[in-house]
Amino acid sequence: MTTPNSTYAKPFFTVPEQIRRLRGRGMDCGNDAYAAEVLQRYGYYRLSGYWHLYRDRPAPPAPRFDDEDREIRLDTFVAGTRLAHVVSLYEFDHELRMRLSDVLSTVETAFRFFIGHRLGRVDAFAHRHPWALDATRQEDPNTLSRVWSKLTGRIASTRVVPTNAYREWLEEYDRHEQRARGDFVVHFRQQYGPHLPIWVATEVMSFGVLSSLYDLMLQSDQEILAARFQVHAADGRGDRGALNNWLNDLRNVRNICAHHGRLWNRAFDVTIDAPGQARKDADDLLAPLADDGTNNRLYGVLLVLRHLLLSIAPERADVVDVADFIEEKSRTVGFGMEQLGFPDGWRSSPIWDLAFALDRSPMAAASLLDRAECMTAAETRASLTGAEVIDEKQTRTPAQAARAKKAAQRSLLRTYLKHDVVIEVVLGGTKFYPAFQFRDGKIVDALAEINQALARSCAGSDPTDVARTLLDWWQTPHPDLPQDVDGSDRSPLDLLGSVTEEEFAAAIDEADAMRSFVVPHDFHQGKACESSSVSERRGTKNASAS
């Protein structure tokens, strides 16, 4: 038998003794039967968090705060404190936890998909490949290698190894994977082996492990996910630091709810970060997150959840319902909204209006980036090695030649955009271009003609909608195009990757495939775009590829 290592020496109290103790300190406990029922149902210790606020403060000139700057409360209660009121607070908090847990579950489920889907496009086991994440480092050569390098004049080799953070994460994830026993997990193990692909792995890891995985992702992937949910840095890009903080904060609140912790009158351990754009603009909907009285209280959590749910499930008003519930109970139970961090005038923010909606373009744009391998503008310009330098015979130094080449590449991309021959996706101020559009250092000519014809038939439409419908056309199997070797229908993109440009153009013309394109404003009505055939657009070839 071991002796606990603790200085705790308070005595055990029976329920009748607990009631006498509360009454002796000034609490109205009602009759003994009621008080005993309440204490046996909820517990003295659990309820103490709800009556703490009603304990007396020291009278001046006695100090009100201890050496650690914590408020001092006496054992006695303020006059009029009733056990029934404390129970009402607890029962309100219990229902609040239930309502909040449902919202948290919706957000958590969505992030399991979005993180798994973003990584899955790279590799089915991206979480087990640190190179698919931002989770590698160069290991310095050992002492012997450095000595050998000095003696031989050769450069000591370095190894690329996983970071310690990744090793620790994988160890924790493996424990979750090994404990998983769901039917779908058993099926995967029986069919394919012990390890799960990322889109299954995200279903068995805890929310904490999931949020840590987000922190391990490539910076570009983190920024795309943050921009998808319109969590913007000061420069307009996705604020990955803020989103990572939000996930950690929601994990903390979820755990409090799961373990029946108190939400009312609580300062949370994790302080919420305001995105860079909200810090820069005081009128931003998320600007209250920069306030110390909000960013560690429930109102800050609700503001984050409302913002995220407006992207995930914009038709749902769950978070507004929770805020309405709190406001109603503040009147009927009797507590101040400020105890949960609600600032004065919070109702005037448009975000709490049931009709309020966020721009849907970022979600649509991010989905397009999930559908095709894309390059940034800088990566796209660098890939345009076929760009011709003006006055190429002019004598230049290597540095001048490099600058001239870069200028030609920038000019070529601008030309593509000017003539509407390239699909462009804009998210968080960053421009992306599907990589399949380029071959041999330039745009694919046959593709350029089609893009131009289809894009110009959509004049006046939202640019993201245009990009979506163009990508839909390229990726949708067409029954009149030459079939694949297995007899299945091929999309224009499948065909483009398997035949010459001339054969591709001829097949598109013969199938009249461009007539299946649907312009964005007619998308829901299913009306086909009356596009011109490729042959009618031959005259644009030289301009578009110049």
N, C-alpha and C positions, 0 to 999 in steps of 0.2 A: 504494500500500500504506500503510495507516494503522498507527500505533503505539498499542497498547492503553494506555489510561490506568489503570495499575495498578502497585502497588508489589510485587506478587507476584514472588518470585525463587527459589522452591524448585525444585530440579532434577527432571528426569524420571527415573523409575526403571523399569527393565525388571522383569518378573515375578520372575526369579531374585533381582534386587537387592531387591525388596520382601520376599521371603521371608527373605533374610539380615538385612534391617533389623528385621523383626518378631522374629526369633530373637535378634538382638543386644540387643533391648529386653526380653527375658525371656519371650516367648510360645512355648509348645510348639506347633509347626506340623505335627507329624507328619512323614511322609516328603515328599520334594520333589514327587513326582508328585501326591500328594493336595493339597498346598498350592497347587501351580500350577493344578490343575484348579479349585479353589475360587476363587482370585483371578481367574482368567479368566472364570469363570461369573458371579460377583457383583460383582467390582471392589473394589479396595483402599479407595477413598473411601467406597463404600456400606457396607462392613462396619465402617468406622471408627466409625460411630455406635453399633454394638453392642459394640465392645470399649472404648469410651471409659470406661464405668463401671468397667472393670478396670485402669485406669491408676493408678499410685501417686499418693498425695497427699503434699504436702510434710510433712516431719517437723517437729514443734515444735522451736524457737519460730518457725519460718518461717511467714509468713502463709498462711492457707488460702483467702483470697478476694482478688481483684484490686480495683482502684480502682472498677470498675463492679459490684462485689458478685457477680462470677461465681466459681464454685469453680475453684481452680487444680488442674490435673492435670499430672503429670510425664509424660515420654515413656516411662518404663519401666513394665512391667506388674507387678501383684501376683503373688506366687509362686503357681504352679499354673494360671495362665491358659492355656487351650488354644484353638487355632483351631477345633477341632471343636465346642467349646461355643459359640463365637461364631456358627458356622454354624447350630447348632441354634436359637439365639435368632432368627437371621434367618429361618430357614425357618418357625418358629412365627409370627413376625410377618407373614410373607407369607400364610400360611393365615388368620391373623386378619384381614388386610385383605380377603381374598376373602369371608370370612363376613360381615364388617361391611358391605362394599359391597352385598351382597344385601339386607340390612336397610335400608340407607340408600336403596336404589333403591325399595323398597316405600313408604317414608315420602315420598320425593320425588314419586313418581307420585301418591300420594294428595293431596298439597298442590297439585300441578298441577291436579287436578280441583276441589278445594274452593275454591281461589282463583278459578279460571276460572268455576266455577259460581255463586259468590257475586256476581261482577261481571256475569256474563252475564244475570242476571235484570233488571239495570238497562238494559243496552244491549249489543248484540252487539259493539260496538267501544268498550266502556267504557275500555279501556286507552289509547285515542286521544282520549278526551274528559276533560280534567282536571277538569271539573265533576262527573264521575261518581266522582272520587276526591277526596281531600283535598289537591288539588294546584293550587289557585289562590290568588292574592293580589290585593289592590287596589293598583294602581299610582298613586303620588302624582301629582297634576297637575304639569305642568312650570312653570317660572318664569313664562312668558308667560301661562299660564292663571291663575296666582295673581294676577298684576298685573291682568289683565282682570277677575277676580273682585272685587278691591278697588275698581276703578273703577266697575263696574256694580252692585255689591251682590249679584250672583248667585253661587251656590255653584259653585265650580270642579268640573267633572266628573272622576270617577275611572274608570279602566278596570280590569276584572278580567282578569288575565293569568295564564298558567301559572307555577308556581314554577320557580326555577332547578333544583331537585332533579328536578322532572318533566321539564324540557327535557333534562337530562343523561341521565335514565333512558330517555326516548324515543329519543334518539340512539343509545344502546347497544342498545336493543331492535331498532331498525331494522337495525342491522348483523346481528343474529342472524336477523331475518326474511329479509333479502336473501340470506343464505348458505344458508338452508334449502332442501334439495333432495329431501325425501322424496316418495313417490308421492302421499300425501294433500295435500301442499303444492302440488304441480304441478297436481293436480285442482282445488283451490280457485282457483288463479291462472287456469287455463284457463276455469273456469266463471264466476268472479265478479270477477276483477281482482287487483291485486297485494297488497292488504292482507288480513290474516287476521282472522277473528272471534276473540274472546278465548278461547273454548274450544279453538281450534286454536293460537292464539298461545302459550298456556301450554305447549304441547308442543314448541315450537321455541326458546324462550328458555332460557338457562342457569339453573341453580339459583340462582346469584347474582342474576341479573336478576329471577327469580321472587320471591326474598326481598325485594328492593328494591321490587317492585310491592306486596307486602303492606304495606310501610312507608308507601306512598303512598295506601293505601285510606282510606276514611272511618273515623273513629275507631269509630263504631258497628259497622261491618263487621269491623274488626279485633277488637273485643271479642267479637262473636258467634263468630268463628272460634276465638278463644282459649278461650271458654267451651265450645265444642263439644268441645274436647280436654281440658277440665277443667284448664286452666291458669288458676288463679284469683288475682285480686288480694286484698288484705286485706279488702276490702269485699264479696267474693263475686262481683264482676263478672269478665269475662274479662281477664286480665293481658296486654294487647297488647304491652307492652314486653318482657315475659319471652318470649313466643312469638316475637317478632321476633328477639330475641337467640338463641333456640334455632335458628331457621332459619339465621341467620348462622353459628352454631357448626357446625351440620350441614353447611353448604356448605363450611366450612373443612376439616372432617374428610373429607368426600367428595373434595375436591381432593387431600388428602394420600394417600388410598387410590388415586385415579386416577393419581397420579404416583409410586406405589410408595414413598411416604415411610414413615418409621418411626412406629409407634404405641406400641410397647413403651418404657417409661421416658421418656415424652415429656410435657412441659408444653406444652399447646396455646396458640397466640397469642390465641384468643378465649376469654375466661372466661365460663362459663355463669352466667346469672342465675337465682337461685331465685325462683319466683313469690311475690307478696306474702303469700299465705296460708301458704306453706311457711316464710317468714321469721317469721311470727307464731306458728306452732304447731310446737314442736320435735318433736312426734310425727307430723307430716305425713310422708307417704311420700317427698316431695321435699325434706324439710328438709336432707338431706346436701349438697344443692347450695349451701347457704350456707357450707359449710366450704371454706377455702382449699386444703386438701389434696385436695379432690375436684372442685371446679368448673373446674379446668383440666387434668384428667386423664381417662383413658379411662373410668373408672368413672362419672364424671358424664355422659359421652356415652351410655353404656349405660343409665343410669337414665332419661335423657330419651327414648331410643329405646324402652325398655320401656314407659314411660308412654304415649307416642304410639301405639305398636302395639296397646296394649290397647283403644284406641278404633277404630283403623283396621281391624285384623284380630285380634280378641280370641282367635280359635282358634289363632293361631300362637304358637309358643314360641321363635322364632328367637333372641331376645335372651337368654333364659334359657340356650339352648344355647351361645351365645357365652360367657357367663359360666362355664358348666360346662367348656367347652373350655379357657379360660384357667386355671381352677383345676387341671384335670388336668395341663396342660403346666407349670404352676408346679412341680409335683412331679417330673415326668419329665425336663424340660429343666433345671430348677433356677434359679428366680428368685423374688423376693418379690412377692406380690400387691400390696403397697403401692407397688411401682414403677409400677403402672398406676392408682393412686389408690384401690384397694379399702380401705375402712376396716375396722377390727376389728369383727367381728360382723355384717358385711354380709348374711350368709345369713339372719339372724333377721328381716329385713324381709319382711313379707307379700308385697311386690311380686315377690319372686323365687320365690314358690310357684306351681307350674304351675296350681293351681286358682284362683288369685287373679283377680278380675274387677273392672273399674270399673263404676259405674252407667251403664247404657245410655241413660238418659233424656236426658242432654245431647245426645248424637248425634241421637237421635230428634227432640228439640225443635228443634235447629238445622236439621234437614232440613225441618221444617214451615215454618220461616221462609224457606227457599229456595223453597217451593212457592207462597206467596201474599204479596202486598204486606202488610206488617204495620206497625202503629203501636205506639209505646211507650205506657205508661199515660198519661204526660203529654200526648202527642200525641192520644191517644184522647179524654181529657177535654176538651181544647181543641176537638176537632171536634164535641162534643155541644152545638152552639149552640141546639138546641131544648130544652135543660133549662130548666125553669120555676123562677123565683126565688120562694121563699115570701114572702108579703106583698109582692107586686110593687108595690103602690100606695104603699108607704112611701117617704117622701122620703129620698133618699140623695145624697151627693156622688158625683161620677164615680168616685173611688177606692173608696168604699164599694160602689157599684153593681158595680164590677169584681170586688171581693172576694166579693160575694153571688153573682154569676154563676158564679165559679169554685167556690164552695161547692156550688151547685146541680149543676154538672157532675160534681163528685166524688161527690155523693150519687147521681146518676143512674147512674154507672158501678157504684157499690157495689150498687145495686138490681139492675142487670142480672146481676151476679155472684151475688147472693143467690138469685135466681130461676133460675140456670143457663141463661140465655138467650143467653149470649155465649161464643164460643170463646176461651179464654185459653191462651197458650203461655208457660211460664216457663223462662228460660235464664239462668244466671249471676246469679240474684237479680233479674233484670229481667223485667217482665211485658210481653207483646206481644199485640196483638189484630189478626186479619186485617181489613183495611180494608173488604172487601166486605160486612161485616155492617152497615155504617152508611150512611145516606142521608138527606139533608135535615136534618142535625144531630141525628139520633137513630138507634136501631137499626131495622132493617127488621122490621116487626111479624110478617109471615108467616115470616120467617127465625127470629125469636125463638121462636115457637111450636114450630117444628121442632127447633131446638137444645135447647129445654127437654125436649121429649118424648124425644129420643134420648139426651141426657146423663143424664137421670134413670133411663133403662133400664140405665145402666152404673154404678149406685151401687156404691161400694167398689173400683172399678178405679183404676189409676194415672192421675193427671190428664193426663200426657203421652199415655198410650195413648188416653184419651178424646178429647183434642184431635185426635190422629192419625186415629182412626176417624171422627170428625165431618167432618174435612176430606176424608177419603177419600170419604165419602158425597156431600158437596157437589161434588166435582170429578170423580167417575166418571160417564161417559156412561150413561144409562138407556134401554133400548130402548123402553120404553112411554111415554116423554115425547114431546111434539111435536118432530119432527125439525127440523134446521136447514134453511135454504133450499137447501143443496147436497145434502140427503138424508141427512146424517150424524146419528148419535145425539147428543143434547145431554145435558150433565150438569145437575143442578139449579141449579148456579151459572150456567151458560150461560143457562138459561131465566130465572133471576131477573133477569139483566141486560138481557133483551130484551123483557119483557112487564110489565104492571102487576102489583102485588101480588095483586090479586083474581084475575087470570088465572093467576098463578103458583100460588096456593093451590088453585085449582080443578083445575089440571093435575096437581099432586102428589096430590090426593085421588083423581082419576079413575084415575091410573096405580098407585095404592097404592104409591108409590115408597118410602115409609119402611120398607116391609117388607124392602128390600134392605140395610138397615143391619145391620152385624155388630158385636156387642158385643165389647170387647177380650178378655175371657176366653174367648170362643168363636172368636176370630179364626182360629186355626190349624185348627180343626175345620170352619170354614166354615158354622157354624150361624147362621141369620138371627135377628135380634132381633125379638121379638114386640112391637114398638112399637105404641102406640095411634095411630090415624089423627089427622090434623090436626084434623078436625072434633070429635074427643073432647076436644081440648085448647083449644077456643075460650075457655073460661072463664078461662084464664091470661093472655089478651091484655092486659087492663087492668092487671093487677099487673106483668107483665113490662115493659111500656113506660112505666110511671108514673115 
